[in-house]
Amino acid sequence: MKQVPHPDRVVFVDWHGVLSCDPFWASIRDNARHPLHSQLVESLALIFTGEGAHAWMKGQVSSAQVIAGMGIKLDRRFRDDFLQRRLLADCARMRVNVPLFEMLRELKTSASIVVSTDNPDCFADTFRRVRKIQRPAGHRPATLAEWAFVCDDMICSSDVAVLKSEGIVRFFGPWLSRHGMSFQDALLIDDSANNCAAFRERGGTALCWRMGADDITEAATALSRWLDGSAASEPDDVVQ
């Protein structure tokens, strides 16, 4: 990651539900005719209804271990590492909320933009990788690979070994300390009301907002007022 250029204020932005709604292995899960569709959907349902998802998101098990544990049978059409390669490729192709990314890009002269996400190693590795690739200016497809450059940094649960819901200070505190900031210098955009409430309790500002459900103008208004120093006068869902 490049050095964070704005040491005085930061906007933390959640990934799933805010910047994107695409699942892992979307190219297989969204294609009922794919030969691995049924096996993968069934395996993921078991992972995300148990404790396996939390262990994966906190980096306690790797994506390779999760795939091995699924026990999905690959026929001769697929190489042994097919699911791993497809997982990473689909992460890079995750469709993103371009209007919100555009808005955040306009803020980069005033605040750092940091993705703050509960996600496994495959997402963190992909995010870091695609940000290193120089792409030509002009029209950009609406994918993670094309828009990750907007962000200055990332906090991922698989790197810090804690979910936001398990401890807002443990999740955000180390990053803020490293950059000489406190919660009072930060705004969080997240689709979890509990995460937002915990963030406010520590003195930060938070906007509970979900892609596809809330109006982009709400986020624009909240960000503008926060940057102008008037976040304390926001309504209940955008207060310190």
C-alpha positions as CSV (number, residue, x, y, z in Angstrom):
1,M,0.0,0.0,0.0
2,K,1.2,3.5,-0.7
3,Q,1.6,6.0,2.1
4,V,-1.7,7.5,3.3
5,P,-1.6,11.1,2.0
6,H,-4.1,12.7,4.4
7,P,-3.1,12.2,8.0
8,D,-5.8,14.3,9.6
9,R,-9.1,12.7,8.5
10,V,-10.2,9.3,7.2
11,V,-13.4,7.8,5.7
12,F,-13.7,4.1,6.4
13,V,-15.9,2.3,3.9
14,D,-17.4,-1.2,4.3
15,W,-17.1,-3.5,1.3
16,H,-20.0,-6.0,1.1
17,G,-23.3,-4.2,1.1
18,V,-21.8,-0.8,0.6
19,L,-19.2,-0.9,-2.2
20,S,-20.3,-4.2,-3.6
21,C,-22.9,-6.9,-3.3
22,D,-21.2,-9.6,-5.3
23,P,-20.6,-13.0,-3.6
24,F,-17.5,-15.2,-3.8
25,W,-17.3,-17.4,-6.9
26,A,-20.0,-15.3,-8.5
27,S,-19.3,-16.8,-12.0
28,I,-20.2,-20.2,-10.7
29,R,-23.0,-19.4,-8.2
30,D,-24.8,-17.2,-10.7
31,N,-24.7,-19.9,-13.5
32,A,-27.0,-22.8,-12.7
33,R,-25.6,-24.6,-15.7
34,H,-22.0,-24.6,-14.5
35,P,-21.0,-28.2,-13.7
36,L,-19.8,-27.2,-10.2
37,H,-22.8,-25.0,-9.3
38,S,-24.7,-27.4,-7.1
39,Q,-21.7,-28.7,-5.2
40,L,-20.4,-25.2,-4.6
41,V,-23.7,-23.7,-3.5
42,E,-24.3,-26.5,-1.1
43,S,-20.8,-26.3,0.4
44,L,-20.9,-22.5,0.9
45,A,-24.3,-22.8,2.6
46,L,-22.8,-25.0,5.2
47,I,-19.8,-22.7,5.7
48,F,-21.9,-19.6,6.1
49,T,-24.4,-21.1,8.5
50,G,-21.7,-22.3,10.9
51,E,-18.6,-21.0,12.5
52,G,-16.5,-21.8,9.4
53,A,-17.2,-18.4,7.9
54,H,-16.0,-16.5,11.0
55,A,-12.8,-18.5,11.0
56,W,-12.2,-17.8,7.3
57,M,-13.0,-14.1,7.7
58,K,-10.5,-13.8,10.7
59,G,-7.7,-15.6,8.9
60,Q,-7.8,-18.6,11.2
61,V,-8.1,-20.8,8.1
62,S,-6.9,-19.9,4.6
63,S,-9.0,-20.0,1.4
64,A,-7.0,-23.0,0.3
65,Q,-8.0,-24.8,3.5
66,V,-11.6,-23.8,3.0
67,I,-11.6,-25.2,-0.5
68,A,-10.0,-28.4,0.6
69,G,-12.6,-28.8,3.3
70,M,-15.5,-28.5,0.8
71,G,-14.6,-31.8,-0.7
72,I,-15.8,-30.7,-4.2
73,K,-15.1,-33.3,-6.8
74,L,-13.4,-32.0,-9.9
75,D,-13.6,-34.0,-13.1
76,R,-10.9,-34.1,-15.9
77,R,-12.2,-30.7,-17.3
78,F,-10.7,-28.9,-14.3
79,R,-7.2,-28.5,-12.9
80,D,-6.7,-29.2,-9.2
81,D,-6.3,-25.5,-8.4
82,F,-9.4,-24.4,-10.4
83,L,-11.5,-23.3,-7.5
84,Q,-8.6,-21.3,-6.0
85,R,-7.9,-19.5,-9.3
86,R,-11.6,-18.9,-10.0
87,L,-12.1,-17.5,-6.5
88,L,-9.3,-14.9,-7.0
89,A,-10.5,-14.0,-10.5
90,D,-14.0,-13.5,-9.4
91,C,-12.9,-11.3,-6.5
92,A,-11.1,-9.0,-9.0
93,R,-14.3,-9.0,-11.1
94,M,-16.6,-8.1,-8.3
95,R,-19.1,-5.4,-9.5
96,V,-18.8,-2.2,-7.5
97,N,-20.9,0.8,-6.6
98,V,-19.4,3.2,-9.1
99,P,-21.4,6.3,-8.0
100,L,-20.1,5.9,-4.5
101,F,-16.5,5.3,-5.7
102,E,-16.7,8.4,-7.8
103,M,-17.9,10.4,-4.8
104,L,-15.1,9.0,-2.7
105,R,-12.5,9.9,-5.4
106,E,-13.6,13.5,-5.1
107,L,-12.9,13.4,-1.4
108,K,-9.3,12.2,-1.7
109,T,-7.9,15.8,-1.4
110,S,-9.7,16.2,2.0
111,A,-9.5,12.7,3.6
112,S,-8.0,9.3,3.3
113,I,-10.3,6.6,1.9
114,V,-9.8,3.2,3.6
115,V,-11.8,0.0,2.9
116,S,-12.8,-1.6,6.2
117,T,-14.1,-5.0,5.6
118,D,-14.9,-8.4,7.2
119,N,-13.4,-10.6,4.5
120,P,-11.0,-13.6,4.0
121,D,-7.5,-13.7,2.7
122,C,-8.6,-14.1,-0.9
123,F,-10.2,-10.7,-0.9
124,A,-7.3,-9.0,0.9
125,D,-4.8,-10.5,-1.5
126,T,-6.8,-9.6,-4.5
127,F,-7.3,-6.0,-3.3
128,R,-3.6,-5.5,-2.8
129,R,-2.7,-7.1,-6.1
130,V,-5.0,-5.1,-8.3
131,R,-4.0,-1.8,-6.8
132,K,-0.5,-2.4,-8.1
133,I,-1.6,-2.6,-11.7
134,Q,-1.4,0.6,-13.7
135,R,-4.4,1.0,-15.9
136,P,-5.0,3.6,-18.7
137,A,-7.3,6.5,-18.0
138,G,-10.8,6.6,-19.6
139,H,-13.8,4.3,-19.3
140,R,-13.4,1.8,-16.5
141,P,-15.5,-1.4,-16.1
142,A,-17.4,-1.4,-12.9
143,T,-15.2,-4.0,-11.1
144,L,-12.9,-4.1,-8.1
145,A,-9.9,-4.4,-10.4
146,E,-10.7,-1.1,-12.0
147,W,-11.7,0.9,-9.0
148,A,-9.5,-0.2,-6.1
149,F,-7.1,2.6,-7.0
150,V,-9.6,5.1,-5.4
151,C,-8.7,3.7,-1.9
152,D,-5.6,4.7,0.0
153,D,-5.5,1.6,2.3
154,M,-7.5,-1.3,3.6
155,I,-8.3,-2.9,7.0
156,C,-9.4,-6.5,6.5
157,S,-10.5,-8.8,9.2
158,S,-8.3,-11.7,7.9
159,D,-5.3,-9.4,8.4
160,V,-6.2,-8.1,11.9
161,A,-7.8,-11.3,13.1
162,V,-11.0,-9.7,14.4
163,L,-14.4,-8.9,13.0
164,K,-15.8,-5.4,13.4
165,S,-18.7,-6.8,15.4
166,E,-16.3,-8.4,17.9
167,G,-14.5,-5.2,18.8
168,I,-14.6,-1.8,17.1
169,V,-11.5,-0.6,18.9
170,R,-9.5,-3.8,18.1
171,F,-10.5,-3.5,14.4
172,F,-9.9,0.2,13.8
173,G,-7.7,1.3,16.7
174,P,-4.3,0.1,15.4
175,W,-4.8,1.8,12.1
176,L,-5.8,5.1,13.7
177,S,-2.9,4.9,16.1
178,R,-0.4,4.2,13.3
179,H,-1.6,7.3,11.5
180,G,-1.8,9.6,14.4
181,M,-5.6,9.8,14.4
182,S,-8.5,9.0,16.8
183,F,-12.1,8.0,16.2
184,Q,-13.0,11.7,16.3
185,D,-11.1,12.1,13.0
186,A,-13.0,9.3,11.3
187,L,-16.3,8.7,9.5
188,L,-17.5,5.1,8.9
189,I,-19.9,4.1,6.1
190,D,-21.3,0.7,7.0
191,D,-24.5,-1.3,6.4
192,S,-24.5,-2.6,10.0
193,A,-26.4,-0.5,12.5
194,N,-24.5,-2.2,15.3
195,N,-21.1,-1.4,13.8
196,C,-22.2,2.2,13.3
197,A,-23.5,2.5,16.9
198,A,-20.2,1.1,18.3
199,F,-18.2,3.5,16.1
200,R,-20.2,6.5,17.4
201,E,-19.7,5.3,21.0
202,R,-16.0,5.7,20.5
203,G,-16.5,9.3,19.4
204,G,-16.5,8.7,15.6
205,T,-19.1,9.7,13.0
206,A,-21.1,6.9,11.2
207,L,-23.5,6.6,8.4
208,C,-25.6,3.4,8.2
209,W,-26.0,3.0,4.4
210,R,-26.7,0.1,2.1
211,M,-26.1,-0.3,-1.6
212,G,-29.3,-0.7,-3.5
213,A,-31.5,0.4,-0.6
214,D,-30.4,3.9,0.3
215,D,-30.1,7.0,-1.9
216,I,-26.6,8.1,-2.9
217,T,-27.5,11.7,-2.1
218,E,-27.8,10.7,1.6
219,A,-24.1,9.6,1.6
220,A,-23.1,12.8,-0.3
221,T,-24.9,15.0,2.2
222,A,-23.4,13.2,5.2
223,L,-19.9,13.3,3.8
224,S,-20.2,17.0,2.9
225,R,-21.4,18.0,6.4
226,W,-18.8,15.9,8.1
227,L,-16.0,17.5,6.0
228,D,-17.5,20.9,6.8
229,G,-17.3,20.1,10.5
230,S,-21.0,19.9,11.1
231,A,-21.5,16.2,11.6
232,A,-22.7,16.8,15.2
233,S,-25.9,18.4,13.7
234,E,-26.8,15.3,11.7
235,P,-29.9,13.2,12.2
236,D,-29.8,10.1,14.3
237,D,-28.3,7.8,11.6
238,V,-25.4,10.2,11.0
239,V,-24.2,11.5,14.4
240,Q,-21.2,11.4,16.6
